[in-house]
Amino acid sequence: MSTTPPRASLLLLAYLAFVSLGLPDGLIGVGWPSIRADFGVPTEAVGLVLTAGTAGYLASSVLAGFTLARLGVGWLLAVSTLLASLALTGYALTPGLALMVGCALVLGLGSGAIDSGLNAYAAGAFGPRHMNWMHAFFGLGVALGPLIMTGALSAGLSWRWGYGLVATAQLALAAAFALTVRAWRDRAPAREPAAGAAPADPPAATSVRDTLRLPAVWIGALAFAVYVAIEVAAGLWAFLLLTEGRGLGAAVAGVCVSGFWGSLFVGRVVQGVVAERLGAGLVLRGSLVGMAVGAVLIAVPAPAWLAVVGLFVVGFAAAPVFPLLTLTTVDRVGAAHADRTIGLQIAAAGLGGALVPAGIGVLLGNTSVELLGPALVVLALGLIALHAASTRRPVPAAR
């Protein structure tokens, strides 16, 4: 099979779309104290906004995977980005919390479809390098969000300006997607299929029921949930472990947690190139083992520096896992099922990232912060087992 490099314009739009996915996540953390004060609501009311956004994200990511073949990725991205722009405009203009919660639901619908649609497209059209770099740009968006909101507030402007600026950028991106709808129609394979992988069946060759019957679909979805749970739990609770469990000062611990997220960004940039040279499968297996090693270093009852090293190892090793798991979906389930499966995987990732870290928080609060390391070890070993189970045998060709 010959390979075709992706068009530069589509790559740029894909990178910008993932930056846009990360921006709202960064905005609300800095902006919420001002939002809460304006609306006269308690701090915990942010949970309503986050819950509505998560519900919309889960629903649309699944639906996008099942409707992508009919709607087309170009129109899906254009409409979804427009929805996100309208939702953020609603944030900027809303008079109260109730309307903001409704806008959060719409924002989740747009974001989930963008995430699922772009991942499904990129899995067939981008190679390991661009797949990793695309996900690295999500981290860039999360990092830019707080800077945009901080800049608006520091200039004496309302928090609404931060959302207004991002809404304008989303509108421009929606227009760009609409103007390039035809360019998104072709998905020439960007890599050779893995040895023993499923044949490239046409998407119309199977029904939804056929997809849902495949064990690899559900094992893969569970693997995504576990992976994101590890990433979020490590970033969320590492500060607590380093300060209360290992005696680090708050400032130093904060820098270390920032280093964890930085290692994810650097890891995706670096390992994207490595995966293109050595193969996605080899790098993916090495990364899963590296995550387990890093988790063990965090779990060892030792001085704080060892836990910090373990945290960085987990971040760097975890960096290519999400994009490479997405990229190799077709090898596990076959081309006819890939788009639907990726939609389910993206939804499972969002669910795992919300529920499991919350459960770990309950565990740490009722026992000891030192259990974070063992919890990460169990999850990392479980992820290795799930990946092995999902790749045990190739999927037969659809009739």
C-alpha positions as CSV (number, residue, x, y, z in Angstrom):
1,M,0.0,0.0,0.0
2,S,1.4,3.4,-0.9
3,T,1.3,6.2,1.6
4,T,0.1,9.8,1.0
5,P,1.3,12.6,3.2
6,P,-1.5,14.7,4.7
7,R,-2.2,18.2,3.2
8,A,-0.5,21.0,5.1
9,S,-3.7,23.0,5.3
10,L,-5.6,20.1,6.9
11,L,-2.8,19.5,9.4
12,L,-2.8,23.2,10.4
13,L,-6.6,23.1,10.9
14,A,-6.4,19.9,12.9
15,Y,-3.7,21.4,15.1
16,L,-5.8,24.6,15.6
17,A,-8.9,22.6,16.4
18,F,-7.1,20.7,19.2
19,V,-5.8,24.0,20.5
20,S,-9.5,25.2,20.6
21,L,-10.5,22.0,22.4
22,G,-8.1,22.8,25.2
23,L,-8.8,26.6,25.6
24,P,-12.2,26.4,27.5
25,D,-10.7,24.0,30.0
26,G,-8.0,26.6,30.8
27,L,-10.4,29.5,30.9
28,I,-12.8,28.4,33.6
29,G,-10.2,27.6,36.2
30,V,-8.9,31.2,36.3
31,G,-12.3,32.8,35.5
32,W,-14.5,31.0,37.9
33,P,-13.8,33.1,41.0
34,S,-14.9,36.2,39.1
35,I,-17.9,34.4,37.6
36,R,-19.0,33.1,41.0
37,A,-18.8,36.6,42.4
38,D,-20.8,38.1,39.5
39,F,-23.6,35.5,39.8
40,G,-23.6,35.3,43.6
41,V,-23.3,31.5,43.6
42,P,-21.1,29.2,45.8
43,T,-17.8,27.9,44.7
44,E,-19.1,24.3,44.3
45,A,-21.6,25.5,41.7
46,V,-18.9,25.0,39.1
47,G,-19.8,21.3,39.3
48,L,-23.1,22.1,37.5
49,V,-21.2,23.6,34.6
50,L,-18.7,20.8,34.4
51,T,-21.4,18.1,34.7
52,A,-23.5,19.6,31.9
53,G,-20.4,19.9,29.7
54,T,-19.4,16.3,30.3
55,A,-22.9,15.0,29.5
56,G,-22.9,16.9,26.2
57,Y,-19.3,15.7,25.4
58,L,-20.1,12.0,26.1
59,A,-23.3,12.1,24.0
60,S,-21.8,13.8,21.0
61,S,-18.6,11.8,20.9
62,V,-20.5,8.6,20.6
63,L,-23.0,10.0,18.0
64,A,-20.2,11.5,15.9
65,G,-18.5,8.1,15.6
66,F,-21.7,6.5,14.4
67,T,-22.7,9.4,12.0
68,L,-19.3,10.3,10.6
69,A,-19.6,8.3,7.4
70,R,-23.0,9.8,6.5
71,L,-22.4,13.5,7.5
72,G,-18.7,13.7,6.4
73,V,-15.9,14.9,8.6
74,G,-15.7,18.4,7.0
75,W,-19.3,19.3,7.8
76,L,-19.1,17.6,11.2
77,L,-16.2,19.8,12.2
78,A,-17.7,23.0,10.7
79,V,-21.0,22.6,12.5
80,S,-19.5,21.4,15.8
81,T,-17.0,24.3,15.9
82,L,-19.8,26.7,15.2
83,L,-21.8,25.2,18.1
84,A,-18.7,25.7,20.3
85,S,-18.4,29.3,19.2
86,L,-22.1,30.0,20.0
87,A,-21.8,28.3,23.4
88,L,-18.8,30.4,24.3
89,T,-20.6,33.5,23.1
90,G,-23.4,32.5,25.4
91,Y,-20.9,32.3,28.3
92,A,-19.8,35.9,27.5
93,L,-23.3,37.2,27.4
94,T,-25.1,35.1,30.0
95,P,-26.9,37.0,32.8
96,G,-26.8,34.1,35.2
97,L,-25.7,30.6,36.1
98,A,-28.7,28.7,34.6
99,L,-28.0,29.9,31.1
100,M,-24.3,29.2,31.5
101,V,-25.1,25.6,32.4
102,G,-27.2,25.3,29.2
103,C,-24.3,26.8,27.2
104,A,-22.0,24.3,28.8
105,L,-24.2,21.5,27.5
106,V,-23.9,22.9,24.0
107,L,-20.2,23.4,24.3
108,G,-19.8,19.8,25.3
109,L,-21.9,18.7,22.3
110,G,-19.6,20.7,20.0
111,S,-16.3,19.6,21.7
112,G,-17.2,15.9,21.8
113,A,-18.0,15.8,18.1
114,I,-14.8,17.7,17.2
115,D,-12.7,15.4,19.4
116,S,-14.3,12.2,18.0
117,G,-14.5,13.3,14.4
118,L,-10.9,14.6,14.2
119,N,-9.5,11.5,15.9
120,A,-11.4,9.2,13.6
121,Y,-10.2,11.2,10.5
122,A,-6.6,11.4,11.8
123,A,-6.5,7.7,12.6
124,G,-6.9,7.0,8.9
125,A,-5.1,10.0,7.3
126,F,-2.3,10.9,9.7
127,G,0.8,9.0,10.7
128,P,2.1,8.5,14.2
129,R,4.1,11.7,14.2
130,H,1.2,14.0,13.3
131,M,-1.2,12.1,15.5
132,N,1.0,12.7,18.5
133,W,1.6,16.3,17.6
134,M,-2.1,17.0,17.1
135,H,-2.7,15.8,20.7
136,A,0.2,17.8,21.9
137,F,-1.6,21.0,20.6
138,F,-4.5,20.2,23.0
139,G,-2.0,20.7,25.9
140,L,-1.0,23.9,24.3
141,G,-4.6,25.1,24.3
142,V,-5.0,24.2,28.0
143,A,-1.9,26.2,28.7
144,L,-3.1,29.2,26.7
145,G,-6.5,29.4,28.3
146,P,-5.3,30.6,31.7
147,L,-3.1,33.1,30.0
148,I,-5.9,34.6,28.0
149,M,-8.2,34.9,31.0
150,T,-5.4,36.2,33.2
151,G,-4.6,38.8,30.5
152,A,-8.2,40.0,30.3
153,L,-8.6,40.3,34.1
154,S,-5.2,41.9,34.5
155,A,-6.2,44.6,32.0
156,G,-9.2,45.4,34.1
157,L,-11.7,43.7,31.8
158,S,-14.5,41.4,32.7
159,W,-14.1,37.6,32.6
160,R,-16.6,37.8,29.7
161,W,-13.9,39.2,27.4
162,G,-11.8,36.0,27.8
163,Y,-14.7,33.9,26.6
164,G,-15.6,36.4,23.9
165,L,-12.0,36.3,22.4
166,V,-12.0,32.5,22.3
167,A,-15.6,32.5,20.8
168,T,-14.3,34.8,18.0
169,A,-11.4,32.5,17.3
170,Q,-13.8,29.5,17.2
171,L,-16.0,31.2,14.7
172,A,-13.1,31.9,12.4
173,L,-12.1,28.2,12.7
174,A,-15.7,27.1,11.9
175,A,-15.5,29.3,8.7
176,A,-12.2,27.6,7.8
177,F,-13.7,24.1,8.2
178,A,-16.7,25.1,6.1
179,L,-14.5,26.4,3.3
180,T,-12.5,23.2,3.2
181,V,-15.3,20.7,3.4
182,R,-14.3,19.0,0.1
183,A,-10.7,18.7,1.1
184,W,-11.7,16.5,4.1
185,R,-13.5,14.0,2.0
186,D,-10.5,11.9,1.1
187,R,-8.7,9.8,3.7
188,A,-5.7,8.2,2.0
189,P,-4.0,5.9,4.5
190,A,-0.9,7.5,6.0
191,R,0.7,4.2,7.1
192,E,0.9,0.5,6.3
193,P,-1.4,-1.7,8.4
194,A,0.2,-3.6,11.2
195,A,1.1,-7.2,10.6
196,G,-1.9,-9.5,11.1
197,A,-4.2,-6.5,11.2
198,A,-7.8,-6.6,9.9
199,P,-8.4,-6.0,6.2
200,A,-9.5,-2.6,5.1
201,D,-13.3,-3.2,4.8
202,P,-15.5,-0.5,3.3
203,P,-17.4,1.4,6.1
204,A,-20.8,0.4,4.7
205,A,-20.0,-3.3,4.8
206,T,-21.1,-3.7,8.4
207,S,-24.0,-2.6,10.6
208,V,-24.0,-0.9,14.0
209,R,-24.9,-4.2,15.6
210,D,-21.8,-5.9,14.0
211,T,-19.6,-3.2,15.6
212,L,-21.1,-3.5,19.0
213,R,-20.7,-7.3,19.0
214,L,-16.9,-7.1,18.7
215,P,-15.2,-7.7,22.1
216,A,-12.2,-5.6,20.9
217,V,-14.5,-2.6,20.7
218,W,-15.4,-2.8,24.4
219,I,-12.0,-3.8,25.6
220,G,-10.5,-0.9,23.7
221,A,-13.1,1.5,25.2
222,L,-12.2,0.3,28.7
223,A,-8.5,0.8,27.9
224,F,-9.1,4.4,27.0
225,A,-11.1,5.0,30.2
226,V,-8.2,3.5,32.3
227,Y,-5.5,5.5,30.4
228,V,-7.3,8.8,30.9
229,A,-8.0,7.9,34.5
230,I,-4.2,7.5,35.1
231,E,-3.4,10.8,33.4
232,V,-6.0,12.8,35.2
233,A,-5.5,11.2,38.6
234,A,-1.7,11.7,38.5
235,G,-2.1,15.3,37.6
236,L,-5.0,15.9,40.0
237,W,-3.6,14.3,43.2
238,A,0.2,14.5,42.8
239,F,0.2,17.9,44.6
240,L,-1.5,16.4,47.6
241,L,0.9,13.4,47.7
242,L,4.0,15.6,47.4
243,T,2.9,18.1,50.0
244,E,1.1,16.1,52.6
245,G,2.8,12.7,52.0
246,R,6.4,13.6,51.0
247,G,6.9,17.0,52.7
248,L,7.5,19.2,49.7
249,G,6.6,22.9,49.9
250,A,3.6,24.1,48.0
251,A,5.5,26.2,45.5
252,V,8.0,23.3,44.6
253,A,5.1,20.8,44.4
254,G,3.2,23.1,42.1
255,V,6.2,23.4,39.8
256,C,6.5,19.6,39.8
257,V,2.9,19.1,38.8
258,S,3.3,21.6,36.0
259,G,6.4,19.6,35.0
260,F,4.1,16.5,34.7
261,W,1.8,18.2,32.2
262,G,4.9,19.6,30.5
263,S,6.3,16.1,30.1
264,L,3.1,15.0,28.4
265,F,3.6,17.8,25.8
266,V,7.3,17.2,25.3
267,G,6.7,13.4,25.1
268,R,4.1,13.7,22.4
269,V,6.4,15.9,20.3
270,V,9.4,13.7,20.7
271,Q,7.8,10.3,20.6
272,G,5.7,11.2,17.6
273,V,8.9,11.2,15.6
274,V,10.1,8.0,17.3
275,A,6.9,6.2,16.6
276,E,7.0,7.1,12.9
277,R,10.5,5.5,12.7
278,L,10.1,2.5,15.0
279,G,6.4,1.8,14.5
280,A,3.4,2.7,16.6
281,G,3.0,-0.8,18.1
282,L,6.5,-0.9,19.5
283,V,6.4,2.6,21.0
284,L,2.9,1.9,22.4
285,R,4.0,-1.2,24.2
286,G,7.1,0.5,25.6
287,S,5.0,3.4,26.8
288,L,2.6,1.2,28.7
289,V,5.5,-0.5,30.5
290,G,7.1,2.9,31.2
291,M,3.8,4.1,32.8
292,A,3.9,1.1,35.1
293,V,7.5,1.8,36.0
294,G,6.8,5.4,36.8
295,A,3.8,4.4,38.9
296,V,6.0,2.0,40.9
297,L,8.5,4.9,41.6
298,I,5.6,7.0,42.9
299,A,4.4,4.2,45.1
300,V,7.7,3.4,46.7
301,P,7.8,5.0,50.2
302,A,10.9,7.1,49.6
303,P,12.0,10.7,49.6
304,A,10.0,13.2,47.5
305,W,12.5,13.4,44.7
306,L,11.8,9.8,43.7
307,A,8.1,10.4,43.5
308,V,8.8,13.4,41.3
309,V,10.9,11.3,39.0
310,G,8.2,8.8,38.8
311,L,5.7,11.5,38.0
312,F,7.8,12.7,35.1
313,V,8.3,9.1,33.9
314,V,4.5,8.5,33.9
315,G,4.0,11.8,32.0
316,F,6.6,11.2,29.3
317,A,5.7,7.5,28.9
318,A,1.9,8.3,28.8
319,A,2.3,11.0,26.2
320,P,1.9,8.9,23.0
321,V,-0.6,6.3,24.4
322,F,-3.9,8.1,23.7
323,P,-2.9,9.1,20.1
324,L,-1.3,5.7,19.3
325,L,-4.2,3.8,20.7
326,T,-6.5,5.8,18.5
327,L,-4.2,5.4,15.5
328,T,-4.1,1.6,15.9
329,T,-7.9,1.2,16.4
330,V,-8.2,0.0,12.8
331,D,-5.7,-2.8,13.5
332,R,-7.8,-4.1,16.4
333,V,-11.4,-3.8,14.9
334,G,-11.0,-3.4,11.2
335,A,-11.6,-0.3,9.0
336,A,-15.4,-0.9,8.7
337,H,-15.8,-0.5,12.5
338,A,-13.0,2.1,13.2
339,D,-15.1,5.4,13.1
340,R,-17.8,4.0,15.4
341,T,-15.2,2.5,17.8
342,I,-13.2,5.7,18.1
343,G,-16.4,7.5,19.0
344,L,-17.1,5.0,21.8
345,Q,-13.4,5.2,22.9
346,I,-13.5,9.0,23.2
347,A,-16.7,8.9,25.2
348,A,-15.2,6.2,27.5
349,A,-12.1,8.3,27.9
350,G,-14.2,11.3,29.1
351,L,-16.1,9.0,31.5
352,G,-13.0,7.4,32.9
353,G,-11.3,10.7,33.4
354,A,-14.3,12.0,35.4
355,L,-15.2,9.0,37.6
356,V,-12.0,7.2,38.4
357,P,-10.0,10.2,39.7
358,A,-13.0,11.2,41.8
359,G,-13.1,7.7,43.3
360,I,-9.4,7.9,44.0
361,G,-10.0,11.2,45.7
362,V,-12.5,9.5,48.0
363,L,-10.0,6.7,48.7
364,L,-7.2,9.1,49.6
365,G,-9.5,11.2,51.8
366,N,-10.6,8.3,53.8
367,T,-7.3,6.4,54.1
368,S,-3.9,7.9,53.2
369,V,-2.5,10.0,50.3
370,E,0.2,7.4,50.0
371,L,-2.3,5.1,48.3
372,L,-2.1,7.2,45.2
373,G,1.0,5.3,44.0
374,P,-0.4,1.8,44.5
375,A,-3.7,3.0,42.8
376,L,-1.7,4.1,39.7
377,V,0.2,0.8,39.7
378,V,-3.0,-1.2,39.6
379,L,-4.4,1.0,36.8
380,A,-1.2,0.8,34.8
381,L,-1.0,-3.0,35.0
382,G,-4.7,-3.2,34.1
383,L,-4.1,-1.0,31.1
384,I,-1.3,-3.4,29.9
385,A,-3.6,-6.4,30.3
386,L,-6.4,-4.6,28.4
387,H,-4.1,-3.7,25.5
388,A,-2.8,-7.3,25.3
389,A,-6.4,-8.7,25.3
390,S,-7.5,-6.3,22.6
391,T,-4.6,-7.2,20.3
392,R,-4.6,-10.9,20.9
393,R,-6.1,-11.8,17.5
394,P,-6.9,-9.9,14.4
395,V,-10.6,-9.2,13.5
396,P,-11.9,-11.2,10.6
397,A,-13.0,-9.4,7.5
398,A,-16.6,-8.3,7.3
399,R,-18.7,-10.3,4.9
